[in-house]
Amino acid sequence: MAGKIMRRLRREIFDWRFIKFLLVGGFNTFSCTFFAWLCLDFVHDANISFIIGYFASNLLAYIINGVWIFREALSWRGYGKFALSYVPNFLCENLVVGLCYNLLGLPPVVSYLLAAVLAVPITYLLVKYFAFGGAKE
């Protein structure tokens, strides 16, 4: 049973869409960080700035994922499913930002980047199977 799960996981991770997802995720990580950094001048709170940056970059990520990776028509319903698939990511990233920034005293941008790196694999599987219908090639 464990061997079967590991083979399936390996197949998912070496899928060409996962490579594209990583590229988009890298771009999205920097767009989220950039949007959050821009907000710091107006909001003056690193945690609130991160949330604003996160939501702005999430909309951009939906568009790029739908058009380039999963080749699905964009819709409000599709965006709703995409946004729901990012709820665990949002919670995980906010927990990491809270720990790294508030408890460990790391700089906001470092906290944002660490949070993004830790949440990528979970998010890919949720986006692939929940938001964009799974194994369609």
N, C-alpha and C positions, 0 to 999 in steps of 0.2 A: 504494500500500500504506500509506504513512504517513498519507495523507488519510483512508483508511478507518478506521485505528486512532484517529485524532483524533476523527472523527465518533462512533465508538462510545464513546470515553472521555467526550466531551461529553454524549452521551445518558445515560451512567451517572451523571455528576455532577449533572445537572439532573433526575434522577429524584426524585419526591416522597419516596421512601424514604430517599434520601441526606440530604435536608433533615431528616427525622425522626431519622436516624442521627446527624446533627450535634447535634441537640438532646439526644438521649440521651447522646451522647459528651460534650457540655458538662457535663451533670449527672454523668456517670460520672467525668469528669476531677476535678470537685470532690469527689465521694464518695471517689475514690481518694486525693486529696490530704488530705481530712479524716481518713480512716482512717489514713493514714500519719502524719499529724500527731498523732493520738491515740496511736499506737504509740510515738512518740518518748519519751513519759514513762516507758514500761516497758522499751523495747528499748535506748534511748540510742545508736542507730546509724541514721543517715539512710538508708543503703542497704537495710538489713534492714527498717526501717519501711516503706519504699516497696514492697518485695516483699510484705509482709503486706497493706498497703493495696490493692495491685494485685489480689491474689487475692480479697480480700473484695469489691471493686467489680466484678470480673469476673463473679462469680456474679449479682450484682444486674443487671449489663448483659445477661446471657443472658436473664433473666426478662423484662426490659423489651423487648429486641429480639424475642423470640419472641412475646410477647403483642401488642405495639403496632405494631411495624414490619413484621415478616414474617408475622404471624398463623399461627404454626406451633404444634402441640402441643408442650409441654415434655416432655423425657425425659432420662434419664441419657445415652443414646446421643447425643442432640442436644447436650447440654451438653459431652460429650466432643469432638464435632466443633467446637463453638463455641470451646472452650478451645484446641484444636489450631490453629484459625485465628488465635488471638491469640499464638501462639509468636513469629512474626516481630515482632509489635508489642512483646511483652515484651522481646525481645532489643534491638530498636531503642531502646525507651524506657530500658532499663537502661544502654545505651551512652551515651545523651544525659545521663542523670542522672550517670553516672560522670564524663563529661567536664565537665559544667557545675558539679557540686558539688565533685568531687575535684580537678580540674585548674584550673578557672577561679575557684573559690571563691565561686560564686553561692550564695545562700541555698537551703536544701532545697526550700522551696515553689516558688520560681521555677524551679528545676531540674525539679521534677515537672511543672509546667505547660508548660514548653517541650518536654519529652519527649512529652507527650500531643499537642500541636499538630502536631508533625512526623510522627507515625505514623498519623494519621486516614485519609487516602485509601487507603493500602495495606490497612489493617484492614477498611475498608468492603467492598472488593472481595472479600477473603477470607471475610468473614462472609456476604456475600450469596450467593456462588457455592459455597462449600464447606460452610458450616454450615447454611444455610437453602435450599439447592437452586436458587439462581439466579433466573432470569427469571420465575418464577411471579408473576403479578399478583394 
